[in-house]
Amino acid sequence: MVVLDGAPAPLAARLARAGFATVTFTAQRSGDLDVVLEALQRGTLGLGARRYGLIEPADDGSIVLTRIEAGARFPGLTVPADPPDRAAAAVMQWLTQHLV
């Protein structure tokens, strides 16, 4: 499973086509991400996952990847967003190596 906070729609679509369960949202205020992550941990979103990936945009526009397991965050990779095809390929490779 992958949680996408403000990630580009083409990336979310590509992950879904690749078979990853995805939760997409755009945080409106501080703390929104924590609410979503807590809901996942409790299973209230109908998805049960002990380990999942978190994809967030960085301030410079790059893509930050984090693995979350049993509530703990493990920093991953930061991928430049351009070109988009190369960024999506790097994200897919990292998710496959760390989640599957």
N, C-alpha and C positions, 0 to 999 in steps of 0.2 A: 504494500500500500504506500501511496505517496500523498503527502499534504503539500499543496501549492498555495503559497500566500502571495498573491499578486503576480504570479508567473504568467508569461505570455500564453494566450489561448492556443496557438499552434503547438507549443510544447506540451500542454495538458492533453490535447487531442492525440498527439503522437504517443504519449505514455499510455493513454487509454487503449489505443489501437494495439500497443505492444502487450496488453494484458494486465497492466498495473491498475489496481483499484485506485481511484484518485478522489481526493477531497479538495475542491478549489474554493477559494474565497479571497476577498480583499479586505484586510483589516481596516476598519474605519477609525479606530482609536486604540490607544495603548491598552494592552491586556486582551485584545480580541484573539490573538494567536493562542494565548494560554487557555482561553475558554474552549477553543476548538480542540486543542491537544488534550485537555482534561476530559472532554466529551468522548474522544476516541478511547482514552484509557478506560473509561467507565463502560464503554460499549453502547452509549446512548445514541450514536449515529448509525447503528445497525451494522457497523463494521468492527470486527474484532481482530486486532493485530497487536502482537507483542513487540514487533519490530517494524519500523516504517521510516521512510525518508521524508525529510522536510526540505522544500525548495523555496527559497526566499530571494527577493531582489536585494542587492547591496546598494549602498548610496551612490556608487559609481556606475550602476547599471549592470554590473556583472551578476552572476547567479551563484548563490551560496547554498551548498548542499550539506545537510546534517543528517546523521543516522540517530534515531531515537529508539532506545531499547529499554523496556521496563521503566520508563519515565526519565531515564538519564540521556543527556544529549552528548553525542560524540562528534566533534567537528570533522567535517569532511573536506570537500574540495571547493574552490572558488573558480568558476568558469567564466571567461569573458563572454558576453552576450552576442558578440559579432564575430564571425558571421553566424547567423541563426542555425544553419544546418550543422555546422561544426559544434556549436554549443549544445544542441539537442543530442548529437551523437555522444559527446562527452558525458552529458547527464545520464543518458541511457546506459552507457558503459559502467559508470560509477554505481548506479542503482543495481544493475545486474550483479556486480561484484560484491556489493555490501548488503543487499536485501534478499536476493534469491538464493 
